[in-house]
Structures are given as C-alpha cells and as structure tokens.
Amino acid sequence: MNRRIFVKGAAAGICTLPITSALSFSTVTKKIQKMPEWLDTLVKQNDIGVEAIRKLQIKDAANPAYGGLMDAFDIVNPHTTSALIQAGGNAISSSNSRFFQSPELLADMDLAALYLVKTQHADGTIDLLSTNFHSTPDTGFLVKRLATAYTLIQKSGTKGSEKMLANLETFLIRGGNALSVGGIHTPNHRWVVCAALARLNSLWPDPKYVARAEEWLGEHIDMDEDGQYNEKSTFIYSSLTDRLLITIANGFNKPELLDNVRKNLDMTMFYVHPNGEIVTDASGRQDKALIGTLENYYYPYRYMALKDQNGGYAAMCQMIEKTAGLKIGGFLDYYLADQTLWKDLPAPKPLPVNYVKTYPNSGLVRIRRGNWDSTLIANNPTWFTFMKGNAVLQGVRLASSFFGKGQFQSEQIVEQGKTWELTQTLEGPYYQPYPKDFIAKDGDWEKMPRLFRPVSEVQTLETKILISETDNGMQIEIQTSGTERVPLALELIFRPGGTFTGLTQIEKAKDSWLLKEGTGSYSLNGDTISFGPGIGLHKNIALRGALPPVEAPTVFLTGFTPFKHIIRFS
C-alpha cells in the first residue's frame, strides 16, 4: 500500500472505531516480518484517535460514571467506553506506537474496564442507549472486539496489565453467559453472537459456547442465489457478516462458511461505482441509499485474497486503499491480531468495469461502462441512478397527483430484450352508500369501513417506464394511459456541489430547477452528465401524495397524462 495515499487523507482520518462491527482472528503465532509501511501508518493514525478519545473519559472519582466515556451527546455509555480499550489495545501492543506499553494509557483502560463491569447487568448484557436495553446482540458486538483487545494487551508485555486484564476478563465472561442464552433481533445478530462465542472459546474454552453457536448455525446462513445476505445491507451488514463468518470459520473449524464469504465478495465486485462508492440502493437497513466507500470490506477481501491467492480480491484491496484510504484503520485490530495479513497481496487481476448484471433477489440491475454506471431498482420510489465519474445523478422519481397515491414504484424489473420495464397500475374509486343492513346506528364512520362499500366511477392510471442503453449512456421512456389531465412530475435528484446549465430555477423552491426544453447538464470536478430533452408544462412540483422533496439539487420535468416522453443521460 502506498503511504502517500494515507497521508493525503490524514486531515479527515481520525481513527473512528466501528464498535458495532466484529473482526476475525487467527491463532497464528509465527512472526512473519516487520510491520509493513501501510500498517505502520494506520498505527500512527490510531494514536491520534487514542489521544482524542481519552479526553472523553470521566476522571472525577466522585462521579457515578467514573471511568466511562461520553458520546457526542455527552451520554456516558458502554460503546464509547469500550472504544478506548479497543483503540488502546491497538496502541499499547504496537512497538511503533507512541503509547507502546504505556502505563498511563493502561490505567485509563483499566478505569474503562471497571466502568463496563459496573454498568453490566446481572445477566451479563449491556445497553445500547439509543434503542436496545439488556441487549444480547449489542453485548456480542462489544465482546467480539474486546476479546481481541484482551489478546493484544496480553501479548504486549505491558507492565501491570494483569490487573486490567482481570477486570476485562470479568466483563467478557459475564458477557459470555448472556451470549450463551440470550436472544436477537436481526439476521446478522446470530452471527455476531456466534463470532463473539468463538473468540471467547479461544480464550476460555467452554462447551456452552460451542453448543449455543451450533444452535444458531443450525438455522443456516441467510444467503440468496445472488450472493447477498437477507438484509441486503451492502455498506454495513453484508461486510459485517463476511467478517463474522471468517471469525466463526476459524474459531469453530468450519471452513465451509468461507464459501458464503466468497460468494458475497464476488457479487460485491459488481456493486462498485466508478468513483469507488458502494451501491446501497437495495438495502433493507439504515444504509439504504447511503453514500459510502468500501472500507468495511477491506479485511475480508485481504483475508480471502491471501488465503485463496485471488488476484481479483487483491485488486479490490488496492481499489479500496485508493478510494477509502485511512478509513480502513477502523479495523486495525484485525490486522494486528493476525500477522498473516501482513504478507504482500497476490498479483492483481483487472476488475470488472464493463458489464450488465441482474440481481433478481435484490430487485437490482447494474450496468457499467468504464467511467459511467447506472442502477435500476425495484420496490423503491427511487428507481434509477446514473453516475459519471464525480458527477452523480443519485436518483430519479416520478409522481402524479392521482388520488394522493401517485408515487411511482414498480414491484419488479422485467427484462424485455435490451430493455428493462417497470410498471405500476393504480385505481381511484369513489364509494357508494353503506349496505343498509349494516349501517352503524350511532353514525360512526369508522364502523363503516370502505372495504364493504360498493365502488363506482373507478379511475385508473397505468404507468410504464422503459429503460435501455444508448451508445454513450442510458435512456428512460415514460408512458401513461388511463385517466387524463393528471399532473405529474419527474424528479432528477443530483448530488450537491455541482453546477447546472440549460435550466430555469423554480421560484420559492429551494434547489429546484425546471428543464423546459432542450438539454441540461450537471458538472462536478471535471465530469459532466448531460440530460434531456426537457418538458415543462406546469410548475407544480409538490404534488399531493408525492414524497417530500429531497434536500439536494433537483431538476423537474412536468406534464399531464396521457404522458409520453423520452429523456436520455450521457
């Protein structure tokens, strides 16, 4: 890894440790080589994070939260507190860290461990104060990372570490009791628990850890034929699950689990935008449509690249190094705990940059042609994106004022030759008097539901969207039939920061523009998306029943049904 890549991003790279993640661990003890330069850079960056996070610790012994750390809302909590132990474990065990074997840092870490023990419930769980209380999965997230910190501190040879490790062991063993019996909320929580149990079992073998992990693993891994996990959370939970499965495979000798990791990594290679961001549009979790790079995948790609001598995975590592840079430092403990990761990557192979890939289980179609790409999305009001280098059309939406329910969304994407078809059929009925024998005597409207009323004057609106490739981009054709004179508006939602040409700004509407005719353009950092022709038959962009506007520069095309229009992007 090129050191200059990291130095370039240093200003924004204070090591944020993703506490809600879990890493893998190898029991390899053989010393391989001197710490590589890229890892040395991450250790130095971790030092900056340690220095910053220590300032958040409560040092007043009279304070009930003594030893704990505050979050951004000044709430002392187990997660921020455990971050000090995690980051401190990285530093105190690295000979190139300025905190190597630091007694002062060790003392702070010991206070943090004591706070964790004090706030831990009798059943061994902790609270995630933003939402989950007496939470087994959140306990698992902490135990997983802190078990690795325990190992790093133990191997560091830091004078006086026995006392701190004893306190940390108390927290971990109690946590293991909770993990051996407690429940979960989401699919990935099962693997969080199993991975934490694997790490505990490597430190303090216990049949109950193995038995509980086998119970969860008996449900099988939630992977579809596309290579995606149930939550389809490409930025957060898919990469998390990859890391967890590596941990479980190693800890419980289940190498077959690595096949799931391989399938997901293979799929993810086609979920990369030209600028190195990850496609998140089909996610079923909080990262849906989130802008993010692939730092969360660096560890599984590096681990599997070295294990399989896979040049494609090695190329993904190199791409992530360039586009995410210092952000991979959030998983520093992964790299410190397993020195096999210090080896040079195998020779890279070219990454896919010219393809059409369909993922039916995710309702997604991916088209990439060199420096531009497009994503088609089913079951989503944002059903099209187009990126060209730095210029990003981050979403297209269509809405009409049809009975307050005219936001377009297609249940599926149907491939018709070289065209993809999205459709929606809406009905707008009127309701007749309630059946006489069932009229509520007190006249309560709620006791006479529409479901049982005869309907009449039923209006319909059918919308069909045809999407296809052109020589240098994409084309969208919109067709409607049915009820006439329904106002509609097409939204082109761009990423903030660029400049437009060829548009008319809409008065009294923030960051809203109308493309009345001809071609418009959007430019950012040397890249330009051209789009058109336009149509602007009205200025009503806040249609009843449509989703609220996105806080981003938005270009509107407007008209009335029956509507037929083609717009091209290049």
C-alpha positions in Angstrom: 0.0 0.0 0.0 1.3 3.4 -0.9 1.9 5.5 2.2 1.1 8.7 0.2 -2.5 7.5 -0.2 -2.9 7.6 3.6 -1.1 10.9 4.2 -3.2 12.6 1.6 -6.4 11.9 3.6 -4.9 12.5 7.1 -6.9 15.6 7.8 -10.2 13.7 7.7 -8.9 10.4 9.0 -9.0 10.4 12.8 -9.5 6.7 13.5 -13.2 6.1 14.2 -13.6 2.7 15.5 -16.8 1.0 14.3 -17.9 -0.6 17.6 -20.9 -2.2 16.0 -18.6 -4.4 14.0 -16.8 -7.6 14.6 -13.5 -8.8 13.3 -11.9 -12.1 12.7 -8.9 -13.6 14.4 -6.3 -16.1 13.6 -4.4 -18.1 16.1 -1.2 -17.9 14.0 1.8 -17.3 16.4 4.6 -17.3 13.9 6.2 -13.9 13.4 6.3 -13.2 9.7 8.0 -9.9 9.1 8.5 -6.4 10.2 5.3 -4.4 10.3 4.6 -3.2 6.7 4.5 0.5 6.0 0.8 0.7 5.4 0.1 -0.9 8.8 2.6 1.4 10.5 0.7 4.4 9.0 -2.6 3.0 10.5 -1.0 2.6 13.9 0.2 6.2 13.8 -3.3 7.3 12.9 -4.7 5.2 15.7 -2.5 7.2 18.1 -4.4 10.3 17.1 -7.7 8.6 17.8 -6.4 7.4 21.2 -5.4 10.9 22.1 -8.8 12.3 21.1 -10.9 9.7 22.8 -9.1 9.8 26.1 -10.4 13.3 26.5 -13.9 11.9 26.7 -13.3 9.9 29.8 -14.8 10.8 33.2 -11.9 11.2 35.6 -13.8 12.5 38.7 -13.8 9.7 41.2 -17.0 11.1 42.8 -18.9 10.9 39.6 -21.1 7.7 39.3 -19.8 7.4 35.7 -16.2 7.4 36.8 -14.0 5.7 34.1 -16.7 5.8 31.4 -16.6 7.8 28.2 -19.1 10.2 26.7 -20.5 10.1 23.2 -21.3 13.1 21.0 -24.4 13.8 23.1 -22.5 13.8 26.4 -24.0 10.5 27.4 -21.7 8.1 29.1 -22.2 4.6 27.6 -20.6 1.2 27.2 -19.9 1.5 23.5 -17.7 4.7 23.6 -16.1 3.3 26.7 -15.2 0.1 25.0 -13.7 2.1 22.1 -10.9 3.3 24.5 -10.0 -0.3 25.3 -10.1 -1.3 21.7 -8.0 1.6 20.4 -5.8 1.4 23.4 -5.2 -2.3 22.9 -4.0 -1.5 19.3 -1.6 1.2 20.6 -0.3 -0.4 23.7 0.7 -3.6 21.7 2.3 -1.9 18.8 6.0 -1.1 19.2 5.8 1.7 16.7 3.0 3.5 18.7 3.9 6.3 21.0 1.7 4.6 23.5 3.5 1.3 23.3 3.4 -0.3 26.8 2.2 3.0 28.2 1.3 2.7 32.0 -0.8 5.9 31.8 -2.9 4.6 28.9 -3.2 1.2 30.6 -4.5 2.9 33.7 -7.2 4.7 31.7 -8.1 1.4 30.0 -8.4 -0.2 33.4 -10.9 2.5 34.6 -12.8 1.9 31.4 -13.0 -1.8 32.1 -14.2 -1.2 35.6 -16.9 1.1 34.3 -18.0 -1.7 31.9 -18.2 -4.2 34.7 -20.1 -1.7 36.8 -22.7 -0.9 34.2 -23.1 -4.5 33.0 -26.4 -6.1 34.1 -26.6 -9.1 36.3 -27.4 -11.3 33.3 -24.2 -10.1 31.5 -25.8 -7.8 29.0 -25.2 -4.1 28.3 -27.5 -1.4 26.9 -27.3 0.4 23.6 -28.8 3.6 25.0 -30.1 4.8 21.6 -32.5 1.8 21.3 -31.7 -1.6 22.9 -31.7 -2.5 26.6 -30.4 -5.6 28.2 -29.2 -6.4 24.7 -27.5 -9.7 23.9 -26.5 -8.7 20.4 -25.0 -5.4 21.5 -23.1 -7.3 24.2 -21.9 -9.5 21.4 -20.6 -6.6 19.3 -18.6 -5.4 22.3 -17.4 -8.8 23.4 -16.2 -9.7 19.9 -13.8 -6.7 19.6 -12.8 -6.6 23.3 -11.8 -10.3 23.2 -9.3 -9.4 20.6 -8.2 -6.3 22.6 -7.7 -8.7 25.5 -5.3 -10.8 23.4 -3.4 -7.8 22.1 -2.9 -6.4 25.6 -1.9 -9.8 26.9 0.8 -10.2 24.2 2.0 -6.6 24.6 4.0 -7.4 27.8 2.8 -4.1 29.3 3.9 -3.9 33.0 0.9 -4.2 35.3 -1.5 -5.4 32.6 -2.6 -8.4 34.7 -5.0 -6.2 36.9 -6.6 -4.6 33.9 -6.9 -7.9 32.1 -8.6 -9.4 35.1 -11.2 -6.7 35.1 -11.7 -7.1 31.4 -12.0 -10.8 31.8 -14.8 -10.3 34.3 -16.8 -8.3 31.8 -16.1 -10.8 29.0 -17.0 -13.9 31.0 -20.2 -12.3 32.2 -20.9 -11.3 28.6 -20.4 -14.9 27.6 -23.1 -16.0 30.0 -25.5 -13.7 28.3 -24.4 -14.8 24.8 -25.0 -18.4 25.7 -28.7 -17.9 26.3 -29.9 -14.5 25.1 -32.0 -13.7 22.0 -31.5 -11.5 19.0 -33.4 -9.0 16.7 -32.0 -9.3 13.2 -30.4 -11.9 10.9 -26.8 -10.7 11.4 -27.2 -10.8 15.2 -27.0 -14.5 15.1 -23.5 -14.4 13.5 -22.5 -11.6 15.9 -23.3 -13.9 18.8 -21.5 -16.9 17.2 -18.4 -14.9 16.4 -18.2 -13.5 19.9 -18.6 -17.0 21.3 -15.9 -18.2 19.0 -13.5 -15.6 20.4 -14.4 -16.4 24.0 -14.0 -20.1 23.4 -10.4 -19.5 22.0 -9.6 -17.7 25.3 -11.6 -19.8 27.8 -12.9 -23.0 26.2 -16.4 -23.8 27.4 -18.9 -26.4 25.9 -21.8 -24.0 26.4 -20.2 -21.5 23.9 -19.9 -24.2 21.3 -23.4 -25.6 21.9 -25.0 -22.1 21.6 -23.1 -21.3 18.4 -24.2 -24.7 16.9 -27.8 -23.8 17.7 -27.7 -20.6 15.8 -25.6 -22.0 12.9 -28.2 -24.8 12.6 -30.5 -22.1 11.0 -28.1 -21.9 8.1 -26.6 -18.8 6.5 -29.1 -16.4 5.1 -27.6 -16.0 1.6 -29.6 -15.9 -1.6 -28.6 -17.1 -5.0 -27.2 -13.6 -5.9 -24.6 -14.0 -3.1 -26.4 -11.4 -0.9 -27.4 -11.7 2.8 -31.0 -11.3 3.9 -30.7 -7.6 4.9 -29.1 -6.6 1.6 -27.2 -4.0 3.6 -24.2 -3.5 1.3 -22.5 -0.7 3.3 -22.9 -2.1 6.8 -24.2 -5.6 7.5 -23.1 -7.6 4.4 -19.4 -6.7 5.1 -20.0 -7.3 8.8 -21.4 -10.7 8.1 -18.3 -11.5 5.9 -16.1 -10.6 8.8 -18.1 -12.6 11.3 -18.2 -15.7 9.2 -14.4 -15.6 8.9 -14.2 -15.5 12.7 -16.6 -18.3 13.1 -15.0 -20.4 10.4 -11.6 -20.1 12.2 -12.8 -20.3 15.7 -15.1 -23.3 15.3 -13.2 -25.0 12.4 -16.0 -24.6 9.9 -14.1 -23.7 6.6 -17.3 -24.3 4.6 -18.6 -20.9 5.9 -15.9 -19.2 3.8 -17.9 -20.2 0.7 -20.6 -17.7 1.7 -17.9 -15.0 2.1 -16.5 -15.8 -1.3 -20.0 -15.5 -2.9 -20.7 -12.2 -1.3 -17.3 -10.8 -2.2 -17.7 -11.9 -5.8 -21.1 -10.2 -6.0 -19.8 -7.0 -4.4 -17.3 -6.5 -7.2 -20.2 -5.6 -9.4 -21.7 -3.2 -6.7 -18.9 -0.6 -7.2 -19.5 2.8 -8.7 -16.7 4.2 -10.9 -15.7 6.6 -8.1 -15.2 3.7 -5.6 -18.5 4.1 -3.8 -20.7 1.1 -2.9 -24.2 0.6 -4.4 -26.7 0.8 -1.4 -30.0 1.3 -3.2 -31.5 -2.1 -2.4 -30.6 -2.2 1.3 -33.2 -3.2 3.7 -31.5 -1.4 6.6 -30.4 2.1 7.7 -27.8 2.3 5.0 -30.3 2.4 2.2 -29.2 5.0 -0.4 -26.3 6.0 1.9 -23.2 7.3 0.3 -20.2 5.2 1.3 -16.9 3.7 0.2 -15.8 0.1 0.7 -13.5 0.3 3.8 -15.8 -2.2 5.6 -14.8 -4.9 3.0 -11.1 -4.4 3.2 -10.4 -7.1 5.8 -12.5 -9.9 4.1 -11.0 -9.0 0.7 -7.5 -9.0 2.1 -8.0 -12.2 4.2 -9.5 -14.1 1.2 -7.0 -12.7 -1.3 -4.2 -14.1 0.7 -5.9 -17.4 1.6 -7.0 -18.1 -2.0 -4.3 -16.2 -3.8 -7.1 -14.5 -5.6 -5.9 -11.6 -7.9 -9.4 -10.2 -8.2 -9.7 -9.8 -4.4 -6.2 -8.3 -4.4 -7.3 -5.7 -7.0 -10.3 -4.9 -4.8 -8.0 -4.2 -1.9 -5.9 -1.9 -4.0 -9.0 0.0 -5.1 -10.3 0.3 -1.5 -6.9 1.6 -0.4 -7.1 4.4 -3.1 -10.7 5.3 -2.5 -11.2 4.8 1.2 -7.7 5.4 2.5 -7.4 5.9 6.2 -10.9 4.7 6.8 -9.7 1.1 6.8 -8.0 1.9 10.1 -11.3 1.3 11.8 -10.3 -2.4 11.6 -6.7 -2.1 12.8 -7.2 -4.8 15.4 -7.9 -7.3 12.7 -4.5 -6.6 11.1 -2.6 -6.5 14.4 -4.1 -9.8 15.6 -3.3 -11.8 12.5 0.2 -11.3 11.1 -0.6 -13.4 8.1 -2.4 -10.3 6.8 1.0 -8.5 6.7 2.1 -10.5 3.7 2.1 -8.9 0.2 -1.0 -9.4 -1.8 -1.0 -11.6 -4.8 -0.7 -10.0 -8.2 -3.9 -8.2 -9.0 -6.3 -9.0 -11.9 -8.4 -6.5 -13.7 -11.6 -5.6 -12.0 -14.9 -5.7 -13.9 -15.8 -2.3 -15.4 -17.9 -3.3 -18.4 -21.0 -5.4 -17.7 -24.7 -5.8 -17.3 -25.6 -7.8 -14.2 -29.1 -8.7 -12.9 -29.7 -9.5 -9.2 -33.4 -10.6 -9.1 -33.4 -11.4 -5.4 -32.3 -7.8 -4.6 -34.5 -6.3 -7.4 -31.5 -4.7 -8.9 -29.9 -4.3 -12.3 -26.3 -3.0 -12.6 -24.9 -1.5 -15.8 -21.4 -0.3 -16.0 -19.4 1.0 -19.0 -16.0 2.3 -17.9 -16.3 5.6 -16.2 -20.1 5.6 -16.0 -22.7 3.3 -14.5 -26.4 3.0 -13.8 -28.5 1.1 -11.3 -32.2 0.1 -11.8 -34.1 -0.6 -8.6 -37.4 -2.4 -8.0 -39.7 -1.8 -4.9 -38.3 1.6 -4.5 -39.6 5.1 -5.3 -36.1 5.9 -6.4 -35.8 3.5 -9.3 -32.8 4.8 -11.4 -29.4 6.3 -10.8 -26.6 7.4 -13.1 -23.0 8.2 -12.2 -20.3 9.5 -14.5 -17.1 10.0 -12.6 -17.7 12.7 -10.0 -21.0 13.8 -11.4 -23.8 11.9 -9.7 -27.5 11.6 -10.5 -28.3 10.0 -7.3 -31.9 9.2 -8.0 -34.9 9.6 -10.4 -38.5 9.6 -9.1 -41.9 10.0 -10.7 -45.1 11.2 -9.1 -48.6 12.2 -10.1 -51.5 13.8 -8.2 -53.6 10.7 -8.7 -55.9 10.4 -5.7 -53.0 11.2 -3.4 -51.2 7.9 -4.1 -49.4 8.6 -7.4 -45.8 8.0 -6.3 -44.4 5.6 -8.9 -42.9 2.3 -7.6 -42.6 -0.9 -9.5 -42.7 -4.3 -7.8 -40.3 -5.8 -10.3 -38.0 -5.1 -13.2 -38.8 -7.2 -16.3 -36.2 -7.6 -19.0 -37.6 -7.4 -22.5 -34.7 -8.0 -24.9 -32.4 -5.0 -24.4 -35.0 -3.0 -22.5 -36.0 -3.1 -18.8 -39.6 -2.5 -18.0 -41.1 -1.1 -14.8 -44.8 -0.8 -14.4 -47.5 0.4 -12.0 -51.3 0.3 -12.1 -53.3 2.5 -9.7 -57.1 2.7 -9.1 -59.0 5.7 -7.7 -62.6 4.6 -6.8 -65.5 6.5 -5.3 -67.7 4.9 -2.7 -71.4 4.3 -2.6 -73.7 4.3 0.5 -73.0 1.6 3.1 -75.1 -1.5 2.8 -78.4 -0.6 4.6 -78.5 -3.6 7.0 -75.0 -2.9 8.3 -75.2 0.9 8.9 -73.8 1.9 12.3 -76.7 3.2 14.3 -74.6 5.8 16.0 -73.3 7.1 12.6 -69.7 6.3 13.5 -67.8 6.5 10.2 -65.0 4.2 11.4 -67.6 1.4 12.0 -68.5 1.5 8.2 -65.1 0.8 6.5 -64.6 1.4 2.8 -63.8 -2.2 2.3 -67.5 -3.0 2.5 -68.8 -0.1 0.4 -69.7 -0.6 -3.2 -67.4 1.4 -5.6 -68.2 3.4 -8.7 -66.6 5.8 -11.2 -63.3 3.9 -10.8 -60.4 5.8 -12.3 -57.2 4.1 -13.4 -53.7 5.2 -14.2 -51.2 2.8 -15.7 -47.6 3.9 -15.9 -44.9 2.0 -17.8 -41.2 3.0 -17.8 -38.9 1.5 -20.4 -35.1 1.8 -19.7 -32.4 1.0 -22.2 -28.8 1.7 -23.0 -27.7 4.1 -25.7 -24.3 4.4 -27.4 -23.0 6.6 -24.6 -25.4 6.4 -21.7 -29.0 5.5 -20.7 -32.5 6.3 -21.9 -35.8 6.4 -20.0 -39.1 6.4 -21.8 -42.2 7.1 -19.7 -45.7 6.2 -20.9 -49.0 6.6 -19.1 -52.6 5.6 -20.0 -56.0 5.9 -18.3 -57.3 8.9 -16.5 -56.4 12.2 -18.4 -55.3 15.6 -17.2 -53.4 14.2 -14.2 -50.5 16.5 -13.4 -47.2 14.6 -13.0 -43.6 15.5 -12.3 -40.3 13.6 -12.9 -37.5 14.4 -10.4 -33.9 14.2 -11.3 -32.0 14.3 -7.9 -28.4 15.3 -8.2 -25.6 15.2 -5.6 -24.9 18.6 -4.0 -21.8 20.6 -5.1 -22.1 20.7 -8.9 -23.3 23.3 -11.4 -26.2 23.3 -13.9 -26.6 24.7 -17.3 -29.7 25.0 -19.5 -32.3 25.1 -16.7 -34.8 27.6 -15.2 -34.8 28.0 -11.5 -38.2 27.5 -9.8 -39.2 30.4 -7.7 -39.8 29.9 -4.0 -38.4 26.4 -4.1 -35.0 25.6 -2.7 -32.5 23.9 -5.1 -35.3 23.3 -7.6 -35.0 23.7 -11.3 -37.1 23.1 -14.4 -35.9 21.7 -17.7 -38.5 23.1 -20.0 -36.9 22.0 -23.3 -33.6 21.1 -24.8 -30.7 19.6 -22.9 -29.4 20.4 -19.5 -26.1 19.5 -17.8 -24.7 18.9 -14.4 -20.9 19.2 -13.8 -18.7 18.4 -10.8 -14.9 18.3 -10.6 -14.4 17.9 -14.3 -17.2 15.4 -15.0 -20.5 16.2 -16.7 -23.8 14.5 -17.1 -26.0 15.7 -20.0 -29.7 15.1 -19.8 -32.7 15.9 -22.0 -34.8 16.8 -23.9 -36.9 18.6 -21.3 -40.6 19.2 -20.9 -42.1 21.7 -18.5 -45.9 22.2 -18.9 -46.5 23.3 -15.3 -44.7 24.4 -12.1 -46.5 22.2 -9.6 -43.6 20.2 -8.1 -45.3 19.5 -4.7 -48.0 17.1 -5.9 -50.4 15.7 -3.3 -49.4 12.2 -2.3 -45.9 12.6 -3.6 -42.9 12.0 -1.3 -41.4 15.2 0.3 -38.6 16.8 -1.7 -35.0 15.5 -1.1 -32.5 18.0 0.3 -30.4 18.0 -2.9 -30.4 19.9 -6.2 -33.4 18.6 -8.1 -34.4 19.1 -11.7 -38.1 18.6 -12.7 -39.7 17.7 -15.9 -43.5 18.2 -15.8 -46.6 17.4 -17.8 -50.1 15.9 -17.8 -51.5 12.5 -18.6 -51.6 10.9 -21.1 -47.8 11.4 -20.9 -45.2 10.1 -23.2 -41.6 11.3 -23.0 -38.1 10.1 -23.6 -35.1 11.5 -21.7 -31.5 10.5 -22.2 -28.5 10.6 -19.9 -24.9 10.7 -21.2 
